[in-house]
Amino acid sequence: MSETHTLKTSIPGIFYRRPSPSEPVYVEVGQEVATGDIVGLVEIMKSFHSVPSDLAGTVVRYLVEDGAEVSPGQDIVELTRS
């Protein structure tokens, strides 16, 4: 049986799924991630902060769009783990 878990951002800013516009996304929906894998970035005042996964699992969906504004504690990625 799989359990659903959401990753949250701890800071406000703009969420990005890729390190730069010309690079691929960190992870795709359906991809497995390990604890500590980067799933995105949050930019605040021209400073970029990685968003790591806090557990191993499979990315089910992104809960915010690439380039969307996020608030502290906001859910950004849904994962399942077995």
PDB file of N, CA, C and O in Angstrom, chain B, residues numbered from 101:
ATOM      1  N   MET B 101       0.851  -1.181   0.000  1.00  0.00           N
ATOM      2  CA  MET B 101       0.000   0.000   0.000  1.00  0.00           C
ATOM      3  C   MET B 101       0.893   1.240   0.000  1.00  0.00           C
ATOM      4  O   MET B 101       1.877   1.303   0.738  1.00  0.00           O
ATOM      5  N   SER B 102       0.550   2.214  -0.821  1.00  0.00           N
ATOM      6  CA  SER B 102       1.370   3.421  -0.896  1.00  0.00           C
ATOM      7  C   SER B 102       0.735   4.551  -0.089  1.00  0.00           C
ATOM      8  O   SER B 102      -0.482   4.628   0.076  1.00  0.00           O
ATOM      9  N   GLU B 103       1.594   5.406   0.397  1.00  0.00           N
ATOM     10  CA  GLU B 103       1.187   6.528   1.234  1.00  0.00           C
ATOM     11  C   GLU B 103       1.539   7.821   0.493  1.00  0.00           C
ATOM     12  O   GLU B 103       2.611   7.924  -0.104  1.00  0.00           O
ATOM     13  N   THR B 104       0.631   8.809   0.533  1.00  0.00           N
ATOM     14  CA  THR B 104       0.862  10.088  -0.118  1.00  0.00           C
ATOM     15  C   THR B 104       1.514  11.056   0.856  1.00  0.00           C
ATOM     16  O   THR B 104       1.178  11.082   2.040  1.00  0.00           O
ATOM     17  N   HIS B 105       2.444  11.846   0.352  1.00  0.00           N
ATOM     18  CA  HIS B 105       3.180  12.821   1.148  1.00  0.00           C
ATOM     19  C   HIS B 105       3.387  14.065   0.291  1.00  0.00           C
ATOM     20  O   HIS B 105       3.601  13.950  -0.915  1.00  0.00           O
ATOM     21  N   THR B 106       3.326  15.247   0.893  1.00  0.00           N
ATOM     22  CA  THR B 106       3.592  16.465   0.136  1.00  0.00           C
ATOM     23  C   THR B 106       4.863  17.135   0.638  1.00  0.00           C
ATOM     24  O   THR B 106       5.146  17.165   1.836  1.00  0.00           O
ATOM     25  N   LEU B 107       5.623  17.676  -0.323  1.00  0.00           N
ATOM     26  CA  LEU B 107       6.799  18.471   0.002  1.00  0.00           C
ATOM     27  C   LEU B 107       6.351  19.927   0.063  1.00  0.00           C
ATOM     28  O   LEU B 107       5.555  20.378  -0.761  1.00  0.00           O
ATOM     29  N   LYS B 108       6.863  20.645   1.034  1.00  0.00           N
ATOM     30  CA  LYS B 108       6.488  22.034   1.251  1.00  0.00           C
ATOM     31  C   LYS B 108       7.696  22.943   1.086  1.00  0.00           C
ATOM     32  O   LYS B 108       8.837  22.511   1.251  1.00  0.00           O
ATOM     33  N   THR B 109       7.440  24.198   0.763  1.00  0.00           N
ATOM     34  CA  THR B 109       8.508  25.178   0.739  1.00  0.00           C
ATOM     35  C   THR B 109       8.565  25.862   2.102  1.00  0.00           C
ATOM     36  O   THR B 109       7.536  26.089   2.739  1.00  0.00           O
ATOM     37  N   SER B 110       9.760  26.179   2.531  1.00  0.00           N
ATOM     38  CA  SER B 110       9.905  26.838   3.839  1.00  0.00           C
ATOM     39  C   SER B 110      10.027  28.351   3.707  1.00  0.00           C
ATOM     40  O   SER B 110       9.985  29.074   4.702  1.00  0.00           O
ATOM     41  N   ILE B 111      10.180  28.827   2.466  1.00  0.00           N
ATOM     42  CA  ILE B 111      10.349  30.265   2.255  1.00  0.00           C
ATOM     43  C   ILE B 111       9.410  30.762   1.162  1.00  0.00           C
ATOM     44  O   ILE B 111       8.953  29.974   0.334  1.00  0.00           O
ATOM     45  N   PRO B 112       9.120  32.056   1.150  1.00  0.00           N
ATOM     46  CA  PRO B 112       8.309  32.614   0.065  1.00  0.00           C
ATOM     47  C   PRO B 112       9.189  32.893  -1.151  1.00  0.00           C
ATOM     48  O   PRO B 112      10.406  33.024  -1.021  1.00  0.00           O
ATOM     49  N   GLY B 113       8.589  32.982  -2.308  1.00  0.00           N
ATOM     50  CA  GLY B 113       9.337  33.336  -3.502  1.00  0.00           C
ATOM     51  C   GLY B 113       8.676  32.797  -4.751  1.00  0.00           C
ATOM     52  O   GLY B 113       7.466  32.570  -4.783  1.00  0.00           O
ATOM     53  N   ILE B 114       9.482  32.594  -5.779  1.00  0.00           N
ATOM     54  CA  ILE B 114       9.019  32.054  -7.057  1.00  0.00           C
ATOM     55  C   ILE B 114       9.593  30.652  -7.204  1.00  0.00           C
ATOM     56  O   ILE B 114      10.795  30.444  -7.037  1.00  0.00           O
ATOM     57  N   PHE B 115       8.727  29.691  -7.517  1.00  0.00           N
ATOM     58  CA  PHE B 115       9.132  28.293  -7.637  1.00  0.00           C
ATOM     59  C   PHE B 115       9.519  27.972  -9.079  1.00  0.00           C
ATOM     60  O   PHE B 115       8.819  28.339 -10.023  1.00  0.00           O
ATOM     61  N   TYR B 116      10.644  27.281  -9.229  1.00  0.00           N
ATOM     62  CA  TYR B 116      11.108  26.836 -10.545  1.00  0.00           C
ATOM     63  C   TYR B 116      11.410  25.346 -10.512  1.00  0.00           C
ATOM     64  O   TYR B 116      11.967  24.833  -9.541  1.00  0.00           O
ATOM     65  N   ARG B 117      11.034  24.653 -11.593  1.00  0.00           N
ATOM     66  CA  ARG B 117      11.271  23.210 -11.695  1.00  0.00           C
ATOM     67  C   ARG B 117      12.620  22.870 -12.295  1.00  0.00           C
ATOM     68  O   ARG B 117      13.004  21.700 -12.300  1.00  0.00           O
ATOM     69  N   ARG B 118      13.361  23.860 -12.806  1.00  0.00           N
ATOM     70  CA  ARG B 118      14.644  23.598 -13.465  1.00  0.00           C
ATOM     71  C   ARG B 118      15.688  24.596 -12.980  1.00  0.00           C
ATOM     72  O   ARG B 118      15.337  25.691 -12.543  1.00  0.00           O
ATOM     73  N   PRO B 119      16.964  24.233 -13.051  1.00  0.00           N
ATOM     74  CA  PRO B 119      18.013  25.126 -12.559  1.00  0.00           C
ATOM     75  C   PRO B 119      18.184  26.388 -13.392  1.00  0.00           C
ATOM     76  O   PRO B 119      18.601  27.420 -12.867  1.00  0.00           O
ATOM     77  N   SER B 120      17.865  26.321 -14.701  1.00  0.00           N
ATOM     78  CA  SER B 120      17.894  27.494 -15.569  1.00  0.00           C
ATOM     79  C   SER B 120      16.957  27.213 -16.739  1.00  0.00           C
ATOM     80  O   SER B 120      16.620  26.057 -16.996  1.00  0.00           O
ATOM     81  N   PRO B 121      16.533  28.254 -17.450  1.00  0.00           N
ATOM     82  CA  PRO B 121      15.583  28.047 -18.554  1.00  0.00           C
ATOM     83  C   PRO B 121      16.065  27.087 -19.640  1.00  0.00           C
ATOM     84  O   PRO B 121      15.242  26.467 -20.315  1.00  0.00           O
ATOM     85  N   SER B 122      17.368  26.953 -19.822  1.00  0.00           N
ATOM     86  CA  SER B 122      17.884  26.090 -20.890  1.00  0.00           C
ATOM     87  C   SER B 122      18.172  24.660 -20.428  1.00  0.00           C
ATOM     88  O   SER B 122      18.581  23.824 -21.234  1.00  0.00           O
ATOM     89  N   GLU B 123      17.966  24.373 -19.155  1.00  0.00           N
ATOM     90  CA  GLU B 123      18.254  23.033 -18.628  1.00  0.00           C
ATOM     91  C   GLU B 123      16.963  22.252 -18.388  1.00  0.00           C
ATOM     92  O   GLU B 123      15.892  22.841 -18.236  1.00  0.00           O
ATOM     93  N   PRO B 124      17.073  20.919 -18.355  1.00  0.00           N
ATOM     94  CA  PRO B 124      15.880  20.097 -18.100  1.00  0.00           C
ATOM     95  C   PRO B 124      15.394  20.244 -16.652  1.00  0.00           C
ATOM     96  O   PRO B 124      16.127  20.703 -15.776  1.00  0.00           O
ATOM     97  N   VAL B 125      14.139  19.842 -16.429  1.00  0.00           N
ATOM     98  CA  VAL B 125      13.582  19.889 -15.087  1.00  0.00           C
ATOM     99  C   VAL B 125      14.341  18.937 -14.167  1.00  0.00           C
ATOM    100  O   VAL B 125      14.950  17.969 -14.621  1.00  0.00           O
ATOM    101  N   TYR B 126      14.296  19.227 -12.872  1.00  0.00           N
ATOM    102  CA  TYR B 126      14.972  18.359 -11.902  1.00  0.00           C
ATOM    103  C   TYR B 126      14.372  16.959 -11.919  1.00  0.00           C
ATOM    104  O   TYR B 126      15.103  15.972 -12.005  1.00  0.00           O
ATOM    105  N   VAL B 127      13.056  16.868 -11.837  1.00  0.00           N
ATOM    106  CA  VAL B 127      12.377  15.569 -11.855  1.00  0.00           C
ATOM    107  C   VAL B 127      11.067  15.682 -12.624  1.00  0.00           C
ATOM    108  O   VAL B 127      10.428  16.733 -12.651  1.00  0.00           O
ATOM    109  N   GLU B 128      10.689  14.577 -13.243  1.00  0.00           N
ATOM    110  CA  GLU B 128       9.435  14.485 -13.986  1.00  0.00           C
ATOM    111  C   GLU B 128       8.396  13.759 -13.134  1.00  0.00           C
ATOM    112  O   GLU B 128       8.743  13.008 -12.222  1.00  0.00           O
ATOM    113  N   VAL B 129       7.129  13.990 -13.438  1.00  0.00           N
ATOM    114  CA  VAL B 129       6.060  13.232 -12.805  1.00  0.00           C
ATOM    115  C   VAL B 129       6.284  11.761 -13.152  1.00  0.00           C
ATOM    116  O   VAL B 129       6.562  11.424 -14.302  1.00  0.00           O
ATOM    117  N   GLY B 130       6.161  10.898 -12.161  1.00  0.00           N
ATOM    118  CA  GLY B 130       6.388   9.465 -12.338  1.00  0.00           C
ATOM    119  C   GLY B 130       7.802   9.029 -12.014  1.00  0.00           C
ATOM    120  O   GLY B 130       8.083   7.833 -11.936  1.00  0.00           O
ATOM    121  N   GLN B 131       8.693   9.987 -11.825  1.00  0.00           N
ATOM    122  CA  GLN B 131      10.088   9.675 -11.521  1.00  0.00           C
ATOM    123  C   GLN B 131      10.263   9.406 -10.034  1.00  0.00           C
ATOM    124  O   GLN B 131       9.624  10.043  -9.196  1.00  0.00           O
ATOM    125  N   GLU B 132      11.135   8.453  -9.715  1.00  0.00           N
ATOM    126  CA  GLU B 132      11.469   8.171  -8.320  1.00  0.00           C
ATOM    127  C   GLU B 132      12.529   9.145  -7.843  1.00  0.00           C
ATOM    128  O   GLU B 132      13.431   9.513  -8.595  1.00  0.00           O
ATOM    129  N   VAL B 133      12.415   9.562  -6.583  1.00  0.00           N
ATOM    130  CA  VAL B 133      13.407  10.439  -5.960  1.00  0.00           C
ATOM    131  C   VAL B 133      13.875   9.806  -4.660  1.00  0.00           C
ATOM    132  O   VAL B 133      13.139   9.057  -4.018  1.00  0.00           O
ATOM    133  N   ALA B 134      15.098  10.113  -4.284  1.00  0.00           N
ATOM    134  CA  ALA B 134      15.662   9.669  -3.015  1.00  0.00           C
ATOM    135  C   ALA B 134      15.601  10.837  -2.035  1.00  0.00           C
ATOM    136  O   ALA B 134      15.441  11.988  -2.443  1.00  0.00           O
ATOM    137  N   THR B 135      15.724  10.548  -0.777  1.00  0.00           N
ATOM    138  CA  THR B 135      15.796  11.597   0.229  1.00  0.00           C
ATOM    139  C   THR B 135      16.958  12.519  -0.118  1.00  0.00           C
ATOM    140  O   THR B 135      18.079  12.061  -0.338  1.00  0.00           O
ATOM    141  N   GLY B 136      16.686  13.811  -0.166  1.00  0.00           N
ATOM    142  CA  GLY B 136      17.720  14.791  -0.480  1.00  0.00           C
ATOM    143  C   GLY B 136      17.787  15.208  -1.937  1.00  0.00           C
ATOM    144  O   GLY B 136      18.433  16.204  -2.260  1.00  0.00           O
ATOM    145  N   ASP B 137      17.125  14.459  -2.837  1.00  0.00           N
ATOM    146  CA  ASP B 137      17.109  14.860  -4.246  1.00  0.00           C
ATOM    147  C   ASP B 137      16.403  16.202  -4.400  1.00  0.00           C
ATOM    148  O   ASP B 137      15.399  16.459  -3.736  1.00  0.00           O
ATOM    149  N   ILE B 138      16.925  17.053  -5.271  1.00  0.00           N
ATOM    150  CA  ILE B 138      16.340  18.365  -5.510  1.00  0.00           C
ATOM    151  C   ILE B 138      15.148  18.224  -6.451  1.00  0.00           C
ATOM    152  O   ILE B 138      15.258  17.592  -7.502  1.00  0.00           O
ATOM    153  N   VAL B 139      14.009  18.811  -6.077  1.00  0.00           N
ATOM    154  CA  VAL B 139      12.808  18.772  -6.920  1.00  0.00           C
ATOM    155  C   VAL B 139      12.482  20.138  -7.508  1.00  0.00           C
ATOM    156  O   VAL B 139      11.606  20.246  -8.365  1.00  0.00           O
ATOM    157  N   GLY B 140      13.175  21.183  -7.059  1.00  0.00           N
ATOM    158  CA  GLY B 140      12.933  22.517  -7.575  1.00  0.00           C
ATOM    159  C   GLY B 140      13.754  23.553  -6.826  1.00  0.00           C
ATOM    160  O   GLY B 140      14.558  23.231  -5.951  1.00  0.00           O
ATOM    161  N   LEU B 141      13.526  24.803  -7.197  1.00  0.00           N
ATOM    162  CA  LEU B 141      14.196  25.945  -6.568  1.00  0.00           C
ATOM    163  C   LEU B 141      13.155  26.986  -6.195  1.00  0.00           C
ATOM    164  O   LEU B 141      12.116  27.099  -6.844  1.00  0.00           O
ATOM    165  N   VAL B 142      13.440  27.747  -5.144  1.00  0.00           N
ATOM    166  CA  VAL B 142      12.632  28.919  -4.821  1.00  0.00           C
ATOM    167  C   VAL B 142      13.570  30.116  -4.862  1.00  0.00           C
ATOM    168  O   VAL B 142      14.610  30.139  -4.204  1.00  0.00           O
ATOM    169  N   GLU B 143      13.175  31.105  -5.649  1.00  0.00           N
ATOM    170  CA  GLU B 143      13.965  32.332  -5.773  1.00  0.00           C
ATOM    171  C   GLU B 143      13.337  33.410  -4.908  1.00  0.00           C
ATOM    172  O   GLU B 143      12.135  33.668  -4.986  1.00  0.00           O
ATOM    173  N   ILE B 144      14.157  34.029  -4.090  1.00  0.00           N
ATOM    174  CA  ILE B 144      13.717  35.167  -3.307  1.00  0.00           C
ATOM    175  C   ILE B 144      14.842  36.208  -3.355  1.00  0.00           C
ATOM    176  O   ILE B 144      15.975  35.937  -2.957  1.00  0.00           O
ATOM    177  N   MET B 145      14.511  37.372  -3.836  1.00  0.00           N
ATOM    178  CA  MET B 145      15.453  38.483  -3.933  1.00  0.00           C
ATOM    179  C   MET B 145      16.745  38.090  -4.650  1.00  0.00           C
ATOM    180  O   MET B 145      17.844  38.380  -4.178  1.00  0.00           O
ATOM    181  N   LYS B 146      16.591  37.421  -5.806  1.00  0.00           N
ATOM    182  CA  LYS B 146      17.706  36.998  -6.667  1.00  0.00           C
ATOM    183  C   LYS B 146      18.635  35.972  -6.018  1.00  0.00           C
ATOM    184  O   LYS B 146      19.767  35.782  -6.462  1.00  0.00           O
ATOM    185  N   SER B 147      18.154  35.320  -4.977  1.00  0.00           N
ATOM    186  CA  SER B 147      18.876  34.237  -4.329  1.00  0.00           C
ATOM    187  C   SER B 147      18.055  32.962  -4.519  1.00  0.00           C
ATOM    188  O   SER B 147      16.845  32.960  -4.290  1.00  0.00           O
ATOM    189  N   PHE B 148      18.709  31.884  -4.936  1.00  0.00           N
ATOM    190  CA  PHE B 148      18.012  30.637  -5.232  1.00  0.00           C
ATOM    191  C   PHE B 148      18.263  29.613  -4.135  1.00  0.00           C
ATOM    192  O   PHE B 148      19.401  29.402  -3.714  1.00  0.00           O
ATOM    193  N   HIS B 149      17.183  28.976  -3.675  1.00  0.00           N
ATOM    194  CA  HIS B 149      17.240  27.998  -2.595  1.00  0.00           C
ATOM    195  C   HIS B 149      16.672  26.670  -3.102  1.00  0.00           C
ATOM    196  O   HIS B 149      15.549  26.622  -3.604  1.00  0.00           O
ATOM    197  N   SER B 150      17.441  25.609  -2.970  1.00  0.00           N
ATOM    198  CA  SER B 150      17.003  24.281  -3.397  1.00  0.00           C
ATOM    199  C   SER B 150      15.863  23.778  -2.535  1.00  0.00           C
ATOM    200  O   SER B 150      15.780  24.073  -1.342  1.00  0.00           O
ATOM    201  N   VAL B 151      14.980  23.008  -3.169  1.00  0.00           N
ATOM    202  CA  VAL B 151      13.899  22.326  -2.454  1.00  0.00           C
ATOM    203  C   VAL B 151      14.189  20.832  -2.542  1.00  0.00           C
ATOM    204  O   VAL B 151      13.930  20.213  -3.575  1.00  0.00           O
ATOM    205  N   PRO B 152      14.727  20.243  -1.465  1.00  0.00           N
ATOM    206  CA  PRO B 152      15.038  18.805  -1.492  1.00  0.00           C
ATOM    207  C   PRO B 152      13.841  17.962  -1.044  1.00  0.00           C
ATOM    208  O   PRO B 152      12.977  18.420  -0.298  1.00  0.00           O
ATOM    209  N   SER B 153      13.821  16.741  -1.516  1.00  0.00           N
ATOM    210  CA  SER B 153      12.809  15.799  -1.047  1.00  0.00           C
ATOM    211  C   SER B 153      13.193  15.349   0.360  1.00  0.00           C
ATOM    212  O   SER B 153      14.362  15.067   0.627  1.00  0.00           O
ATOM    213  N   ASP B 154      12.220  15.282   1.249  1.00  0.00           N
ATOM    214  CA  ASP B 154      12.514  14.847   2.613  1.00  0.00           C
ATOM    215  C   ASP B 154      12.264  13.349   2.822  1.00  0.00           C
ATOM    216  O   ASP B 154      12.355  12.849   3.943  1.00  0.00           O
ATOM    217  N   LEU B 155      11.948  12.636   1.725  1.00  0.00           N
ATOM    218  CA  LEU B 155      11.815  11.180   1.785  1.00  0.00           C
ATOM    219  C   LEU B 155      11.942  10.603   0.392  1.00  0.00           C
ATOM    220  O   LEU B 155      11.873  11.333  -0.596  1.00  0.00           O
ATOM    221  N   ALA B 156      12.127   9.301   0.307  1.00  0.00           N
ATOM    222  CA  ALA B 156      12.190   8.613  -0.978  1.00  0.00           C
ATOM    223  C   ALA B 156      10.776   8.289  -1.434  1.00  0.00           C
ATOM    224  O   ALA B 156       9.928   7.912  -0.626  1.00  0.00           O
ATOM    225  N   GLY B 157      10.527   8.433  -2.719  1.00  0.00           N
ATOM    226  CA  GLY B 157       9.202   8.133  -3.245  1.00  0.00           C
ATOM    227  C   GLY B 157       9.125   8.421  -4.728  1.00  0.00           C
ATOM    228  O   GLY B 157      10.145   8.621  -5.388  1.00  0.00           O
ATOM    229  N   THR B 158       7.904   8.441  -5.251  1.00  0.00           N
ATOM    230  CA  THR B 158       7.637   8.712  -6.659  1.00  0.00           C
ATOM    231  C   THR B 158       6.839  10.003  -6.770  1.00  0.00           C
ATOM    232  O   THR B 158       5.861  10.202  -6.050  1.00  0.00           O
ATOM    233  N   VAL B 159       7.262  10.881  -7.680  1.00  0.00           N
ATOM    234  CA  VAL B 159       6.554  12.145  -7.884  1.00  0.00           C
ATOM    235  C   VAL B 159       5.213  11.858  -8.549  1.00  0.00           C
ATOM    236  O   VAL B 159       5.163  11.290  -9.640  1.00  0.00           O
ATOM    237  N   VAL B 160       4.129  12.251  -7.888  1.00  0.00           N
ATOM    238  CA  VAL B 160       2.778  12.064  -8.416  1.00  0.00           C
ATOM    239  C   VAL B 160       2.383  13.273  -9.257  1.00  0.00           C
ATOM    240  O   VAL B 160       1.869  13.131 -10.367  1.00  0.00           O
ATOM    241  N   ARG B 161       2.628  14.466  -8.714  1.00  0.00           N
ATOM    242  CA  ARG B 161       2.290  15.693  -9.429  1.00  0.00           C
ATOM    243  C   ARG B 161       2.906  16.897  -8.732  1.00  0.00           C
ATOM    244  O   ARG B 161       3.232  16.868  -7.545  1.00  0.00           O
ATOM    245  N   TYR B 162       3.048  17.945  -9.513  1.00  0.00           N
ATOM    246  CA  TYR B 162       3.439  19.241  -8.967  1.00  0.00           C
ATOM    247  C   TYR B 162       2.164  19.987  -8.613  1.00  0.00           C
ATOM    248  O   TYR B 162       1.214  20.003  -9.395  1.00  0.00           O
ATOM    249  N   LEU B 163       2.139  20.596  -7.452  1.00  0.00           N
ATOM    250  CA  LEU B 163       0.940  21.281  -6.971  1.00  0.00           C
ATOM    251  C   LEU B 163       0.973  22.777  -7.280  1.00  0.00           C
ATOM    252  O   LEU B 163      -0.005  23.483  -7.035  1.00  0.00           O
ATOM    253  N   VAL B 164       2.089  23.262  -7.816  1.00  0.00           N
ATOM    254  CA  VAL B 164       2.216  24.650  -8.276  1.00  0.00           C
ATOM    255  C   VAL B 164       2.857  24.633  -9.654  1.00  0.00           C
ATOM    256  O   VAL B 164       3.618  23.724  -9.984  1.00  0.00           O
ATOM    257  N   GLU B 165       2.549  25.632 -10.446  1.00  0.00           N
ATOM    258  CA  GLU B 165       3.119  25.763 -11.785  1.00  0.00           C
ATOM    259  C   GLU B 165       4.545  26.286 -11.716  1.00  0.00           C
ATOM    260  O   GLU B 165       4.918  26.972 -10.765  1.00  0.00           O
ATOM    261  N   ASP B 166       5.328  25.965 -12.715  1.00  0.00           N
ATOM    262  CA  ASP B 166       6.666  26.509 -12.842  1.00  0.00           C
ATOM    263  C   ASP B 166       6.551  28.028 -12.974  1.00  0.00           C
ATOM    264  O   ASP B 166       5.799  28.524 -13.813  1.00  0.00           O
ATOM    265  N   GLY B 167       7.289  28.759 -12.154  1.00  0.00           N
ATOM    266  CA  GLY B 167       7.242  30.217 -12.186  1.00  0.00           C
ATOM    267  C   GLY B 167       6.171  30.829 -11.302  1.00  0.00           C
ATOM    268  O   GLY B 167       5.959  32.041 -11.333  1.00  0.00           O
ATOM    269  N   ALA B 168       5.489  30.000 -10.508  1.00  0.00           N
ATOM    270  CA  ALA B 168       4.423  30.497  -9.634  1.00  0.00           C
ATOM    271  C   ALA B 168       4.982  31.021  -8.318  1.00  0.00           C
ATOM    272  O   ALA B 168       6.019  30.562  -7.838  1.00  0.00           O
ATOM    273  N   GLU B 169       4.282  31.980  -7.752  1.00  0.00           N
ATOM    274  CA  GLU B 169       4.630  32.498  -6.435  1.00  0.00           C
ATOM    275  C   GLU B 169       4.213  31.484  -5.374  1.00  0.00           C
ATOM    276  O   GLU B 169       3.126  30.910  -5.454  1.00  0.00           O
ATOM    277  N   VAL B 170       5.072  31.263  -4.383  1.00  0.00           N
ATOM    278  CA  VAL B 170       4.766  30.340  -3.294  1.00  0.00           C
ATOM    279  C   VAL B 170       4.957  31.035  -1.950  1.00  0.00           C
ATOM    280  O   VAL B 170       5.700  32.009  -1.834  1.00  0.00           O
ATOM    281  N   SER B 171       4.276  30.517  -0.950  1.00  0.00           N
ATOM    282  CA  SER B 171       4.339  31.038   0.413  1.00  0.00           C
ATOM    283  C   SER B 171       4.951  29.995   1.333  1.00  0.00           C
ATOM    284  O   SER B 171       4.904  28.805   1.019  1.00  0.00           O
ATOM    285  N   PRO B 172       5.525  30.404   2.465  1.00  0.00           N
ATOM    286  CA  PRO B 172       6.080  29.440   3.409  1.00  0.00           C
ATOM    287  C   PRO B 172       5.027  28.405   3.822  1.00  0.00           C
ATOM    288  O   PRO B 172       3.886  28.751   4.125  1.00  0.00           O
ATOM    289  N   GLY B 173       5.426  27.147   3.827  1.00  0.00           N
ATOM    290  CA  GLY B 173       4.518  26.062   4.227  1.00  0.00           C
ATOM    291  C   GLY B 173       3.600  25.568   3.133  1.00  0.00           C
ATOM    292  O   GLY B 173       2.809  24.651   3.357  1.00  0.00           O
ATOM    293  N   GLN B 174       3.689  26.161   1.943  1.00  0.00           N
ATOM    294  CA  GLN B 174       2.818  25.753   0.842  1.00  0.00           C
ATOM    295  C   GLN B 174       3.260  24.419   0.267  1.00  0.00           C
ATOM    296  O   GLN B 174       4.453  24.185   0.075  1.00  0.00           O
ATOM    297  N   ASP B 175       2.293  23.537  -0.008  1.00  0.00           N
ATOM    298  CA  ASP B 175       2.575  22.260  -0.661  1.00  0.00           C
ATOM    299  C   ASP B 175       2.989  22.526  -2.107  1.00  0.00           C
ATOM    300  O   ASP B 175       2.340  23.297  -2.815  1.00  0.00           O
ATOM    301  N   ILE B 176       4.082  21.878  -2.542  1.00  0.00           N
ATOM    302  CA  ILE B 176       4.530  22.112  -3.917  1.00  0.00           C
ATOM    303  C   ILE B 176       4.632  20.839  -4.750  1.00  0.00           C
ATOM    304  O   ILE B 176       4.466  20.887  -5.968  1.00  0.00           O
ATOM    305  N   VAL B 177       4.906  19.690  -4.107  1.00  0.00           N
ATOM    306  CA  VAL B 177       5.043  18.424  -4.828  1.00  0.00           C
ATOM    307  C   VAL B 177       4.367  17.331  -4.031  1.00  0.00           C
ATOM    308  O   VAL B 177       4.511  17.257  -2.811  1.00  0.00           O
ATOM    309  N   GLU B 178       3.625  16.481  -4.729  1.00  0.00           N
ATOM    310  CA  GLU B 178       3.003  15.321  -4.093  1.00  0.00           C
ATOM    311  C   GLU B 178       3.793  14.077  -4.470  1.00  0.00           C
ATOM    312  O   GLU B 178       4.097  13.852  -5.641  1.00  0.00           O
ATOM    313  N   LEU B 179       4.120  13.275  -3.472  1.00  0.00           N
ATOM    314  CA  LEU B 179       4.862  12.035  -3.658  1.00  0.00           C
ATOM    315  C   LEU B 179       4.055  10.858  -3.107  1.00  0.00           C
ATOM    316  O   LEU B 179       3.188  11.031  -2.251  1.00  0.00           O
ATOM    317  N   THR B 180       4.352   9.675  -3.605  1.00  0.00           N
ATOM    318  CA  THR B 180       3.865   8.459  -2.948  1.00  0.00           C
ATOM    319  C   THR B 180       5.083   7.652  -2.559  1.00  0.00           C
ATOM    320  O   THR B 180       6.108   7.671  -3.240  1.00  0.00           O
ATOM    321  N   ARG B 181       4.956   6.955  -1.473  1.00  0.00           N
ATOM    322  CA  ARG B 181       6.010   6.029  -1.064  1.00  0.00           C
ATOM    323  C   ARG B 181       5.352   4.721  -0.677  1.00  0.00           C
ATOM    324  O   ARG B 181       4.217   4.695  -0.200  1.00  0.00           O
ATOM    325  N   SER B 182       6.067   3.658  -0.885  1.00  0.00           N
ATOM    326  CA  SER B 182       5.504   2.327  -0.612  1.00  0.00           C
ATOM    327  C   SER B 182       5.941   1.848   0.753  1.00  0.00           C
ATOM    328  O   SER B 182       5.573   0.749   1.169  1.00  0.00           O
TER     329      SER B 182
END
